[in-house]
Amino acid sequence: MKIFISVDIEGITGVTSWKETELGNQEHRICAEQMTKETIAACQGALAMGAKEILIKDAHDSARNIDFTKIPKCAKISRGWTNTPDSMVAGLDETFDAAIFIGYHSGSGYDGNPLSHTMSTSNNYIKINGEIASEFVINSYIAANYGVPVVFLSGDKMLCERAKKFNKGIETLAVKEGVGGAAISINPELSCELIREGVKNALKHISACKIEIPDKFEVEINYKEHSKAKKASYFPGVSQTGPYMVKYTAKDVNELSATMMFIL
């Protein structure tokens, strides 16, 4: 079995402030350590179920957060950015059996996490086919385009609840709950234990996590700055529909993600 693991930090246990997410900040160190521990827990769960190959994508900001000296011998880790449309799931392809998302968070437009955002902090929300989209949703579509189901998700409570509606077969673990500018988290060691067991359970029913890909994607982006909307409107296929808003229609997942890469 070959497993792909994408790891973000805003949905990691205890992470509450932007300062804690920035490489070089003293506050980042302890959060990156917990990010590493939760990643290793996911690997351990996958290995217990027979995984022979694991690719880990450090998918936050600098993409240099996870302590790569602690990954299992059978695993590889992708650090830094490929600057390709697959972004947070770069390296994923048809050869993988399942994908796991660790440390994910609620998207822009939701209040489930003090650090809610989608792909960047420049937008108020991104809608896909009329629904507010999170990074979980966008990356799930990219994975589905390769025929790879996302079987496990850890992060904040609101994201986990919404993920179950999007992918009815997925196993989720809420390690925290956002309340205003606060995050109420469970014990960090317990998070790792539950991630390990959750991944093991998820890999028992991979086929139940397959999702359907829409025939097309109607995308609406509402920016925080009107200048962003103006700039994005010059990208082919993108039209400005208001001072802060643009829209475009993508015929497939590749066009969805490639356009987004240039206008966010």
C-alpha positions, 0 to 999 in steps of 0.5 A: 500500500502506498500512502500520501500525507499532506500536513498543514499547521493551523489545524494542529493541536494547540495552534492558535496564533499566526505567530505560532505558524511562522518559521523563525518565530520562537513560538513556532518551534513547539507547534512545529514539534507537535506538527511533526508528532501528529505526522509521525502518528499518521505514518504509524497508523498507515504502517500498521495497516501494511503501508510500504511507501509513504510520501509526506508533503509539508504543506504549510507556508515555508513548507519547512516545518516538519522535523524530517529527521524523525520520519519512518525509513520507508517514508519520503518528505517533500519540503519547499514548493514545486510551484505547480497547481497541485500545491499542498498535494504536490507529488500525489499521483495515480500510484497512491492508494489513499491520501491523509490530511493532517492539521487542516483548518476551516476555510475563509468565510467560516469561524471554526478556527482563529486562523480560518483561511483558504489558500491565502489570507487575501480572500474573504471566501472562495466559493465553488459551485455556490458553496464556500470551499476550504483547502480540504475541498480543493485538495480533495478534488485534486486527489479525486482527479488522480483517483485517490480517495482522502480517507482521514482528516484531522483539524478543527471541529467545524472543518471535520463536521463539514468534511463528513458532509462532503465525503461521507466515508471519511474518518475525521478527528477534531483536535480543537474547536475555535471560539472567536480568537481562541482554540480549545484543544485536546491533550497533544499526546491524546491527539497523536493516539487518536490520529494513529487509531483513526488512520488505521480505521480509515484504511480499512474502508478506502473505497467508501471515501471516493467522491464524485467530480463535478462536470464543471466548477463555477468559482467565485472569489471575494478578496479583502482588497479591491486591487486584488480583484482588479489584478485577477480580472486580467487572467484569461477566463476570469471576470470581475463582477464587483469591486472585490469579486471575480468569477471564472468557470473551470471545465475540470480540476486541472483548470480549477487549480491552475487558475487559482494558483495565479490569481490568489 
